[in-house]
């Protein structure tokens, strides 16, 4: 019974972390491509690497950034460029 509880606790913790990452991820502007600095902990003290969105995608009249899949809910997102109908652009005020 104790092992089953530990397994359930681990699955619950993982599900919470994934939901947290998904919530933070959906708050990003879909038209902006980002560079992500990834961390292993909530305090963002254990750096584990970087990831980058993978270009722009056109679907009908919509243009948006193709998101990379992040495997941690702890990250900082830095804008790289804006996806537009004319291709990726860098706004002057960045």
TORMIBA-785494 format. One record per residue: residue number from 1; residue in three letters; chain; x, y, z of N, C-alpha, C, O, CB in turn. Coordinates in Angstrom, 2 decimals, always signed. Glycine has a CB too. Layout:
<rs>
+-----+---------+--------+---------+---------+---------+---------+---------+---------+---------+---------+---------+---------+---------+---------+---------+---------+---------+
! num ! residuo ! cadena !    n.c1 !    n.c2 !    n.c3 !   ca.c1 !   ca.c2 !   ca.c3 !    c.c1 !    c.c2 !    c.c3 !    o.c1 !    o.c2 !    o.c3 !   cb.c1 !   cb.c2 !   cb.c3 !
+-----+---------+--------+---------+---------+---------+---------+---------+---------+---------+---------+---------+---------+---------+---------+---------+---------+---------+
! NUM !     ALA !      A !       X !       Y !       Z !       X !       Y !       Z !       X !       Y !       Z !       X !       Y !       Z !       X !       Y !       Z !
...
+-----+---------+--------+---------+---------+---------+---------+---------+---------+---------+---------+---------+---------+---------+---------+---------+---------+---------+
</rs>
This chain:
<rs>
+-----+---------+--------+---------+---------+---------+---------+---------+---------+---------+---------+---------+---------+---------+---------+---------+---------+---------+
! num ! residuo ! cadena !    n.c1 !    n.c2 !    n.c3 !   ca.c1 !   ca.c2 !   ca.c3 !    c.c1 !    c.c2 !    c.c3 !    o.c1 !    o.c2 !    o.c3 !   cb.c1 !   cb.c2 !   cb.c3 !
+-----+---------+--------+---------+---------+---------+---------+---------+---------+---------+---------+---------+---------+---------+---------+---------+---------+---------+
!   1 !     UNK !      A !   +0.82 !   -1.18 !   +0.00 !   +0.00 !   +0.00 !   +0.00 !   +0.87 !   +1.26 !   +0.00 !   +0.54 !   +2.24 !   -0.66 !   -0.93 !   -0.01 !   +1.20 !
!   2 !     UNK !      A !   +1.98 !   +1.21 !   +0.75 !   +2.87 !   +2.36 !   +0.84 !   +3.50 !   +2.69 !   -0.53 !   +3.62 !   +3.86 !   -0.88 !   +3.98 !   +2.09 !   +1.88 !
!   3 !     UNK !      A !   +3.88 !   +1.66 !   -1.28 !   +4.46 !   +1.85 !   -2.61 !   +3.43 !   +2.45 !   -3.56 !   +3.76 !   +3.32 !   -4.37 !   +4.99 !   +0.52 !   -3.17 !
!   4 !     UNK !      A !   +2.20 !   +1.99 !   -3.47 !   +1.13 !   +2.52 !   -4.32 !   +0.90 !   +4.00 !   -4.04 !   +0.71 !   +4.79 !   -4.96 !   -0.17 !   +1.73 !   -4.10 !
!   5 !     UNK !      A !   +0.93 !   +4.38 !   -2.76 !   +0.76 !   +5.78 !   -2.39 !   +1.89 !   +6.64 !   -2.95 !   +1.65 !   +7.73 !   -3.47 !   +0.71 !   +5.91 !   -0.86 !
!   6 !     UNK !      A !   +3.14 !   +6.15 !   -2.85 !   +4.28 !   +6.89 !   -3.38 !   +4.16 !   +7.06 !   -4.89 !   +4.48 !   +8.12 !   -5.43 !   +5.60 !   +6.19 !   -3.03 !
!   7 !     UNK !      A !   +3.71 !   +6.02 !   -5.58 !   +3.53 !   +6.11 !   -7.03 !   +2.45 !   +7.13 !   -7.38 !   +2.62 !   +7.93 !   -8.30 !   +3.16 !   +4.72 !   -7.62 !
!   8 !     UNK !      A !   +1.34 !   +7.09 !   -6.64 !   +0.26 !   +8.05 !   -6.87 !   +0.74 !   +9.47 !   -6.60 !   +0.40 !  +10.39 !   -7.35 !   -0.95 !   +7.71 !   -5.99 !
!   9 !     UNK !      A !   +1.50 !   +9.65 !   -5.55 !   +2.04 !  +10.97 !   -5.22 !   +2.98 !  +11.46 !   -6.33 !   +2.92 !  +12.64 !   -6.70 !   +2.79 !  +10.92 !   -3.88 !
!  10 !     UNK !      A !   +3.82 !  +10.59 !   -6.86 !   +4.74 !  +10.97 !   -7.93 !   +3.97 !  +11.36 !   -9.19 !   +4.32 !  +12.35 !   -9.84 !   +5.70 !   +9.82 !   -8.25 !
!  11 !     UNK !      A !   +2.94 !  +10.62 !   -9.53 !   +2.12 !  +10.93 !  -10.72 !   +1.39 !  +12.25 !  -10.52 !   +1.32 !  +13.05 !  -11.45 !   +1.11 !   +9.80 !  -11.01 !
!  12 !     UNK !      A !   +0.86 !  +12.48 !   -9.34 !   +0.16 !  +13.73 !   -9.04 !   +1.11 !  +14.91 !   -9.13 !   +0.75 !  +15.95 !   -9.69 !   -0.48 !  +13.67 !   -7.65 !
!  13 !     UNK !      A !   +2.32 !  +14.77 !   -8.60 !   +3.32 !  +15.84 !   -8.66 !   +3.70 !  +16.14 !  -10.10 !   +3.80 !  +17.31 !  -10.48 !   +4.57 !  +15.46 !   -7.85 !
!  14 !     UNK !      A !   +3.91 !  +15.11 !  -10.90 !   +4.24 !  +15.30 !  -12.31 !   +3.11 !  +15.98 !  -13.05 !   +3.35 !  +16.89 !  -13.85 !   +4.58 !  +13.96 !  -12.96 !
!  15 !     UNK !      A !   +1.88 !  +15.57 !  -12.81 !   +0.72 !  +16.18 !  -13.48 !   +0.59 !  +17.65 !  -13.11 !   +0.26 !  +18.47 !  -13.96 !   -0.58 !  +15.43 !  -13.10 !
!  16 !     UNK !      A !   +0.85 !  +17.98 !  -11.86 !   +0.81 !  +19.38 !  -11.42 !   +1.89 !  +20.20 !  -12.12 !   +1.63 !  +21.33 !  -12.54 !   +0.97 !  +19.48 !   -9.90 !
!  17 !     UNK !      A !   +3.08 !  +19.66 !  -12.24 !   +4.18 !  +20.37 !  -12.91 !   +3.86 !  +20.60 !  -14.38 !   +4.12 !  +21.68 !  -14.91 !   +5.49 !  +19.58 !  -12.78 !
!  18 !     UNK !      A !   +3.29 !  +19.60 !  -15.04 !   +2.92 !  +19.75 !  -16.46 !   +1.84 !  +20.79 !  -16.62 !   +1.89 !  +21.60 !  -17.55 !   +2.46 !  +18.40 !  -17.05 !
!  19 !     UNK !      A !   +0.85 !  +20.78 !  -15.75 !   -0.23 !  +21.77 !  -15.82 !   +0.31 !  +23.18 !  -15.58 !   -0.13 !  +24.12 !  -16.24 !   -1.33 !  +21.45 !  -14.80 !
!  20 !     UNK !      A !   +1.25 !  +23.32 !  -14.66 !   +1.85 !  +24.62 !  -14.39 !   +2.62 !  +25.12 !  -15.61 !   +2.53 !  +26.29 !  -15.98 !   +2.79 !  +24.54 !  -13.17 !
!  21 !     UNK !      A !   +3.38 !  +24.24 !  -16.23 !   +4.13 !  +24.61 !  -17.43 !   +3.19 !  +24.99 !  -18.55 !   +3.44 !  +25.97 !  -19.27 !   +5.05 !  +23.47 !  -17.88 !
!  22 !     UNK !      A !   +2.11 !  +24.25 !  -18.72 !   +1.14 !  +24.55 !  -19.78 !   +0.49 !  +25.90 !  -19.54 !   +0.26 !  +26.65 !  -20.49 !   +0.08 !  +23.45 !  -19.86 !
!  23 !     UNK !      A !   +0.18 !  +26.22 !  -18.30 !   -0.45 !  +27.50 !  -17.99 !   +0.51 !  +28.65 !  -18.30 !   +0.10 !  +29.65 !  -18.90 !   -0.87 !  +27.56 !  -16.51 !
!  24 !     UNK !      A !   +1.76 !  +28.53 !  -17.91 !   +2.74 !  +29.58 !  -18.19 !   +2.99 !  +29.70 !  -19.68 !   +3.17 !  +30.80 !  -20.21 !   +4.05 !  +29.31 !  -17.45 !
!  25 !     UNK !      A !   +3.02 !  +28.58 !  -20.34 !   +3.29 !  +28.52 !  -21.78 !   +2.18 !  +29.20 !  -22.58 !   +2.47 !  +29.88 !  -23.57 !   +3.43 !  +27.07 !  -22.23 !
!  26 !     UNK !      A !   +0.93 !  +29.03 !  -22.17 !   -0.18 !  +29.61 !  -22.92 !   -0.28 !  +31.11 !  -22.74 !   -0.98 !  +31.77 !  -23.51 !   -1.48 !  +28.97 !  -22.50 !
!  27 !     UNK !      A !   +0.40 !  +31.67 !  -21.75 !   +0.38 !  +33.12 !  -21.55 !   +1.30 !  +33.86 !  -22.51 !   +1.24 !  +35.08 !  -22.59 !   +0.76 !  +33.44 !  -20.12 !
!  28 !     UNK !      A !   +2.15 !  +33.15 !  -23.24 !   +3.06 !  +33.78 !  -24.18 !   +2.31 !  +34.20 !  -25.45 !   +1.38 !  +33.52 !  -25.88 !   +4.22 !  +32.82 !  -24.53 !
!  29 !     UNK !      A !   +2.72 !  +35.31 !  -26.03 !   +2.11 !  +35.80 !  -27.27 !   +2.37 !  +34.79 !  -28.39 !   +3.53 !  +34.45 !  -28.64 !   +2.66 !  +37.20 !  -27.66 !
!  30 !     UNK !      A !   +1.33 !  +34.30 !  -29.06 !   +1.53 !  +33.28 !  -30.09 !   +2.24 !  +33.79 !  -31.35 !   +2.69 !  +32.99 !  -32.17 !   +0.20 !  +32.70 !  -30.49 !
!  31 !     UNK !      A !   +2.34 !  +35.10 !  -31.50 !   +2.99 !  +35.68 !  -32.68 !   +4.47 !  +35.97 !  -32.47 !   +5.17 !  +36.36 !  -33.40 !   +2.29 !  +36.95 !  -33.08 !
!  32 !     UNK !      A !   +4.94 !  +35.77 !  -31.26 !   +6.34 !  +36.06 !  -30.94 !   +7.08 !  +34.75 !  -30.68 !   +6.61 !  +33.89 !  -29.94 !   +6.45 !  +37.00 !  -29.70 !
!  33 !     UNK !      A !   +8.26 !  +34.61 !  -31.31 !   +9.12 !  +33.46 !  -31.07 !  +10.05 !  +33.80 !  -29.90 !  +10.57 !  +34.91 !  -29.81 !   +9.95 !  +33.08 !  -32.36 !
!  34 !     UNK !      A !  +10.24 !  +32.85 !  -29.01 !  +11.01 !  +33.08 !  -27.79 !  +12.22 !  +32.16 !  -27.69 !  +12.27 !  +31.08 !  -28.28 !  +10.12 !  +32.88 !  -26.58 !
!  35 !     UNK !      A !  +13.20 !  +32.64 !  -26.92 !  +14.32 !  +31.82 !  -26.46 !  +14.03 !  +31.56 !  -25.00 !  +13.66 !  +32.47 !  -24.27 !  +15.74 !  +32.54 !  -26.68 !
!  36 !     UNK !      A !  +14.19 !  +30.31 !  -24.56 !  +13.86 !  +29.92 !  -23.20 !  +15.12 !  +29.52 !  -22.44 !  +15.94 !  +28.75 !  -22.94 !  +12.85 !  +28.77 !  -23.19 !
!  37 !     UNK !      A !  +15.27 !  +30.04 !  -21.23 !  +16.30 !  +29.60 !  -20.31 !  +15.60 !  +28.67 !  -19.33 !  +14.67 !  +29.08 !  -18.64 !  +17.03 !  +30.82 !  -19.58 !
!  38 !     UNK !      A !  +16.05 !  +27.42 !  -19.27 !  +15.36 !  +26.38 !  -18.50 !  +16.03 !  +26.12 !  -17.16 !  +17.26 !  +26.13 !  -17.04 !  +15.30 !  +25.09 !  -19.30 !
!  39 !     UNK !      A !  +15.20 !  +25.89 !  -16.15 !  +15.68 !  +25.64 !  -14.79 !  +15.04 !  +24.38 !  -14.23 !  +13.95 !  +24.00 !  -14.65 !  +15.39 !  +26.84 !  -13.88 !
!  40 !     UNK !      A !  +15.71 !  +23.74 !  -13.28 !  +15.20 !  +22.52 !  -12.66 !  +14.36 !  +22.81 !  -11.41 !  +13.65 !  +21.94 !  -10.92 !  +16.36 !  +21.61 !  -12.30 !
!  41 !     UNK !      A !  +14.45 !  +24.04 !  -10.91 !  +13.75 !  +24.35 !   -9.67 !  +12.97 !  +25.66 !   -9.79 !  +13.27 !  +26.50 !  -10.64 !  +14.73 !  +24.43 !   -8.50 !
!  42 !     UNK !      A !  +11.99 !  +25.82 !   -8.92 !  +11.13 !  +26.99 !   -8.95 !  +11.88 !  +28.29 !   -8.66 !  +11.51 !  +29.35 !   -9.17 !  +10.00 !  +26.82 !   -7.95 !
!  43 !     UNK !      A !  +12.92 !  +28.23 !   -7.86 !  +13.71 !  +29.41 !   -7.53 !  +14.61 !  +29.84 !   -8.70 !  +15.21 !  +30.91 !   -8.67 !  +14.57 !  +29.15 !   -6.29 !
!  44 !     UNK !      A !  +14.69 !  +29.00 !   -9.72 !  +15.49 !  +29.24 !  -10.93 !  +16.98 !  +29.40 !  -10.60 !  +17.66 !  +30.30 !  -11.09 !  +14.98 !  +30.50 !  -11.65 !
!  45 !     UNK !      A !  +17.46 !  +28.51 !   -9.74 !  +18.87 !  +28.52 !   -9.38 !  +19.65 !  +27.39 !  -10.05 !  +20.87 !  +27.45 !  -10.14 !  +19.03 !  +28.42 !   -7.87 !
!  46 !     UNK !      A !  +18.94 !  +26.35 !  -10.52 !  +19.60 !  +25.21 !  -11.15 !  +19.37 !  +25.24 !  -12.66 !  +18.38 !  +24.70 !  -13.16 !  +19.09 !  +23.87 !  -10.55 !
!  47 !     UNK !      A !  +20.28 !  +25.88 !  -13.36 !  +20.20 !  +26.02 !  -14.82 !  +20.36 !  +24.65 !  -15.47 !  +21.26 !  +23.89 !  -15.12 !  +21.28 !  +27.00 !  -15.34 !
!  48 !     UNK !      A !  +19.46 !  +24.32 !  -16.43 !  +19.58 !  +23.03 !  -17.12 !  +19.72 !  +23.16 !  -18.63 !  +19.91 !  +22.16 !  -19.32 !  +18.40 !  +22.17 !  -16.80 !
!  49 !     UNK !      A !  +19.62 !  +24.38 !  -19.16 !  +19.83 !  +24.52 !  -20.60 !  +18.97 !  +25.61 !  -21.22 !  +18.34 !  +26.41 !  -20.53 !  +19.56 !  +23.23 !  -21.29 !
!  50 !     UNK !      A !  +18.97 !  +25.60 !  -22.55 !  +18.19 !  +26.58 !  -23.30 !  +17.42 !  +25.86 !  -24.40 !  +17.77 !  +24.76 !  -24.82 !  +19.10 !  +27.67 !  -23.90 !
!  51 !     UNK !      A !  +16.35 !  +26.52 !  -24.86 !  +15.55 !  +26.01 !  -25.97 !  +15.05 !  +27.21 !  -26.76 !  +15.00 !  +28.33 !  -26.25 !  +14.35 !  +25.12 !  -25.45 !
!  52 !     UNK !      A !  +14.69 !  +26.97 !  -28.01 !  +14.28 !  +28.05 !  -28.89 !  +13.04 !  +27.63 !  -29.68 !  +12.92 !  +26.47 !  -30.09 !  +15.42 !  +28.44 !  -29.85 !
!  53 !     UNK !      A !  +12.11 !  +28.58 !  -29.88 !  +10.99 !  +28.29 !  -30.77 !  +11.54 !  +28.03 !  -32.16 !  +12.63 !  +28.48 !  -32.50 !   +9.97 !  +29.46 !  -30.78 !
!  54 !     UNK !      A !  +10.77 !  +27.29 !  -32.96 !  +11.29 !  +26.75 !  -34.20 !  +10.72 !  +27.41 !  -35.45 !  +10.21 !  +26.72 !  -36.33 !  +11.03 !  +25.30 !  -34.26 !
!  55 !     UNK !      A !  +10.80 !  +28.72 !  -35.52 !  +10.37 !  +29.42 !  -36.72 !   +8.91 !  +29.82 !  -36.68 !   +8.25 !  +29.75 !  -35.65 !  +10.63 !  +28.57 !  -37.92 !
!  56 !     UNK !      A !   +8.41 !  +30.25 !  -37.85 !   +7.05 !  +30.71 !  -37.99 !   +6.24 !  +29.73 !  -38.83 !   +6.77 !  +29.05 !  -39.72 !   +7.01 !  +32.12 !  -38.62 !
!  57 !     UNK !      A !   +4.95 !  +29.66 !  -38.54 !   +4.04 !  +28.77 !  -39.25 !   +2.89 !  +29.60 !  -39.79 !   +2.37 !  +30.48 !  -39.10 !   +3.53 !  +27.62 !  -38.32 !
!  58 !     UNK !      A !   +2.48 !  +29.32 !  -41.03 !   +1.32 !  +29.98 !  -41.62 !   +0.22 !  +28.95 !  -41.74 !   +0.42 !  +27.86 !  -42.30 !   +1.67 !  +30.61 !  -43.02 !
!  59 !     UNK !      A !   -0.96 !  +29.28 !  -41.23 !   -2.13 !  +28.41 !  -41.32 !   -3.30 !  +29.28 !  -41.76 !   -3.88 !  +30.01 !  -40.96 !   -2.43 !  +27.68 !  -39.95 !
!  60 !     UNK !      A !   -3.64 !  +29.19 !  -43.06 !   -4.68 !  +30.07 !  -43.59 !   -4.17 !  +31.50 !  -43.55 !   -3.14 !  +31.81 !  -44.14 !   -6.00 !  +29.93 !  -42.79 !
!  61 !     UNK !      A !   -4.89 !  +32.36 !  -42.86 !   -4.47 !  +33.76 !  -42.73 !   -3.75 !  +34.02 !  -41.40 !   -3.38 !  +35.15 !  -41.10 !   -5.68 !  +34.69 !  -42.85 !
!  62 !     UNK !      A !   -3.56 !  +32.98 !  -40.63 !   -2.90 !  +33.11 !  -39.33 !   -1.41 !  +32.80 !  -39.43 !   -1.00 !  +31.87 !  -40.12 !   -3.56 !  +32.19 !  -38.30 !
!  63 !     UNK !      A !   -0.63 !  +33.61 !  -38.74 !   +0.82 !  +33.39 !  -38.67 !   +1.17 !  +33.33 !  -37.19 !   +0.80 !  +34.21 !  -36.42 !   +1.64 !  +34.52 !  -39.43 !
!  64 !     UNK !      A !   +1.89 !  +32.30 !  -36.80 !   +2.25 !  +32.16 !  -35.40 !   +3.59 !  +31.45 !  -35.26 !   +4.08 !  +30.83 !  -36.21 !   +1.16 !  +31.39 !  -34.63 !
!  65 !     UNK !      A !   +4.18 !  +31.55 !  -34.07 !   +5.47 !  +30.92 !  -33.79 !   +5.26 !  +29.44 !  -33.51 !   +4.31 !  +29.05 !  -32.82 !   +6.18 !  +31.61 !  -32.60 !
!  66 !     UNK !      A !   +6.15 !  +28.61 !  -34.03 !   +6.11 !  +27.17 !  -33.75 !   +6.86 !  +26.94 !  -32.44 !   +8.07 !  +27.11 !  -32.36 !   +6.75 !  +26.33 !  -34.93 !
!  67 !     UNK !      A !   +6.10 !  +26.54 !  -31.43 !   +6.67 !  +26.37 !  -30.09 !   +7.47 !  +25.08 !  -29.96 !   +7.10 !  +24.04 !  -30.50 !   +5.56 !  +26.39 !  -29.05 !
!  68 !     UNK !      A !   +8.56 !  +25.18 !  -29.24 !   +9.33 !  +24.00 !  -28.86 !   +8.66 !  +23.42 !  -27.61 !   +8.06 !  +24.16 !  -26.83 !  +10.86 !  +24.37 !  -28.59 !
!  69 !     UNK !      A !   +8.76 !  +22.12 !  -27.42 !   +8.19 !  +21.51 !  -26.22 !   +9.18 !  +21.62 !  -25.08 !  +10.32 !  +21.17 !  -25.17 !   +7.82 !  +20.02 !  -26.48 !
!  70 !     UNK !      A !   +8.73 !  +22.24 !  -24.00 !   +9.58 !  +22.40 !  -22.81 !   +9.29 !  +21.28 !  -21.84 !   +8.13 !  +20.88 !  -21.65 !   +9.34 !  +23.79 !  -22.14 !
!  71 !     UNK !      A !  +10.33 !  +20.76 !  -21.22 !  +10.18 !  +19.64 !  -20.29 !  +10.36 !  +20.05 !  -18.84 !  +10.70 !  +19.23 !  -17.99 !  +11.16 !  +18.55 !  -20.64 !
!  72 !     UNK !      A !  +10.15 !  +21.32 !  -18.57 !  +10.20 !  +21.85 !  -17.21 !   +9.22 !  +23.01 !  -17.12 !   +9.06 !  +23.76 !  -18.08 !  +11.66 !  +22.30 !  -16.83 !
!  73 !     UNK !      A !   +8.57 !  +23.16 !  -15.98 !   +7.67 !  +24.31 !  -15.82 !   +8.41 !  +25.59 !  -15.41 !   +7.79 !  +26.64 !  -15.26 !   +6.61 !  +23.98 !  -14.79 !
!  74 !     UNK !      A !   +9.72 !  +25.49 !  -15.22 !  +10.50 !  +26.63 !  -14.72 !  +11.39 !  +27.17 !  -15.83 !  +12.39 !  +26.55 !  -16.19 !  +11.35 !  +26.22 !  -13.50 !
!  75 !     UNK !      A !  +11.02 !  +28.34 !  -16.36 !  +11.79 !  +28.92 !  -17.45 !  +11.58 !  +30.42 !  -17.50 !  +10.60 !  +30.95 !  -16.98 !  +11.39 !  +28.29 !  -18.79 !
!  76 !     UNK !      A !  +12.53 !  +31.09 !  -18.15 !  +12.40 !  +32.50 !  -18.50 !  +12.31 !  +32.57 !  -20.01 !  +13.07 !  +31.90 !  -20.71 !  +13.60 !  +33.37 !  -17.94 !
!  77 !     UNK !      A !  +11.38 !  +33.37 !  -20.52 !  +11.21 !  +33.51 !  -21.97 !  +11.66 !  +34.89 !  -22.41 !  +11.23 !  +35.90 !  -21.86 !   +9.73 !  +33.26 !  -22.37 !
!  78 !     UNK !      A !  +12.55 !  +34.93 !  -23.41 !  +13.05 !  +36.17 !  -23.97 !  +12.61 !  +36.26 !  -25.43 !  +12.90 !  +35.35 !  -26.21 !  +14.61 !  +36.26 !  -23.85 !
!  79 !     UNK !      A !  +11.91 !  +37.33 !  -25.82 !  +11.46 !  +37.45 !  -27.21 !  +12.64 !  +37.49 !  -28.18 !  +13.64 !  +38.16 !  -27.92 !  +10.59 !  +38.70 !  -27.39 !
!  80 !     UNK !      A !  +12.50 !  +36.77 !  -29.32 !  +13.54 !  +36.78 !  -30.35 !  +13.08 !  +37.59 !  -31.57 !  +13.82 !  +38.45 !  -32.05 !  +13.90 !  +35.35 !  -30.76 !
!  81 !     UNK !      A !  +11.88 !  +37.31 !  -32.06 !  +11.34 !  +38.00 !  -33.23 !   +9.83 !  +37.80 !  -33.29 !   +9.27 !  +36.96 !  -32.58 !  +12.01 !  +37.51 !  -34.53 !
!  82 !     UNK !      A !   +9.18 !  +38.58 !  -34.15 !   +7.73 !  +38.50 !  -34.34 !   +7.46 !  +37.80 !  -35.66 !   +8.09 !  +38.11 !  -36.67 !   +7.08 !  +39.92 !  -34.31 !
!  83 !     UNK !      A !   +6.53 !  +36.85 !  -35.65 !   +6.13 !  +36.17 !  -36.87 !   +5.03 !  +36.99 !  -37.55 !   +3.98 !  +37.24 !  -36.96 !   +5.63 !  +34.71 !  -36.57 !
!  84 !     UNK !      A !   +5.29 !  +37.40 !  -38.79 !   +4.33 !  +38.19 !  -39.55 !   +4.11 !  +37.53 !  -40.91 !   +4.81 !  +36.58 !  -41.27 !   +4.82 !  +39.65 !  -39.72 !
!  85 !     UNK !      A !   +3.15 !  +38.04 !  -41.66 !   +2.88 !  +37.53 !  -43.00 !   +4.06 !  +37.72 !  -43.93 !   +4.19 !  +37.00 !  -44.93 !   +1.67 !  +38.21 !  -43.58 !
!  86 !     UNK !      A !   +4.93 !  +38.67 !  -43.63 !   +6.11 !  +38.92 !  -44.44 !   +7.35 !  +38.18 !  -43.96 !   +8.45 !  +38.40 !  -44.46 !   +6.39 !  +40.39 !  -44.47 !
!  87 !     UNK !      A !   +7.17 !  +37.30 !  -42.98 !   +8.29 !  +36.55 !  -42.42 !   +8.67 !  +37.07 !  -41.05 !   +8.04 !  +38.01 !  -40.56 !   +9.49 !  +36.62 !  -43.35 !
!  88 !     UNK !      A !   +9.68 !  +36.49 !  -40.42 !  +10.11 !  +36.95 !  -39.10 !  +10.65 !  +38.37 !  -39.17 !  +11.43 !  +38.70 !  -40.07 !  +11.17 !  +36.00 !  -38.52 !
!  89 !     UNK !      A !  +10.25 !  +39.21 !  -38.24 !  +10.75 !  +40.58 !  -38.19 !  +11.17 !  +40.92 !  -36.77 !  +10.67 !  +40.36 !  -35.80 !   +9.67 !  +41.57 !  -38.68 !
!  90 !     UNK !      A !  +12.10 !  +41.83 !  -36.68 !  +12.56 !  +42.32 !  -35.38 !  +12.09 !  +43.77 !  -35.23 !  +12.57 !  +44.65 !  -35.93 !  +14.13 !  +42.21 !  -35.26 !
!  91 !     UNK !      A !  +11.16 !  +44.02 !  -34.32 !  +10.67 !  +45.38 !  -34.14 !  +11.80 !  +46.32 !  -33.73 !  +12.74 !  +45.92 !  -33.05 !   +9.55 !  +45.41 !  -33.09 !
!  92 !     UNK !      A !  +11.68 !  +47.58 !  -34.14 !  +12.73 !  +48.57 !  -33.85 !  +12.91 !  +48.84 !  -32.37 !  +14.02 !  +49.14 !  -31.93 !  +12.43 !  +49.87 !  -34.55 !
!  93 !     UNK !      A !  +11.83 !  +48.73 !  -31.59 !  +11.90 !  +49.09 !  -30.17 !  +12.41 !  +47.96 !  -29.28 !  +12.32 !  +48.07 !  -28.06 !  +10.55 !  +49.51 !  -29.68 !
!  94 !     UNK !      A !  +12.94 !  +46.87 !  -29.85 !  +13.49 !  +45.78 !  -29.04 !  +14.92 !  +46.04 !  -28.77 !  +15.58 !  +45.25 !  -28.10 !  +13.33 !  +44.43 !  -29.72 !
+-----+---------+--------+---------+---------+---------+---------+---------+---------+---------+---------+---------+---------+---------+---------+---------+---------+---------+
</rs>
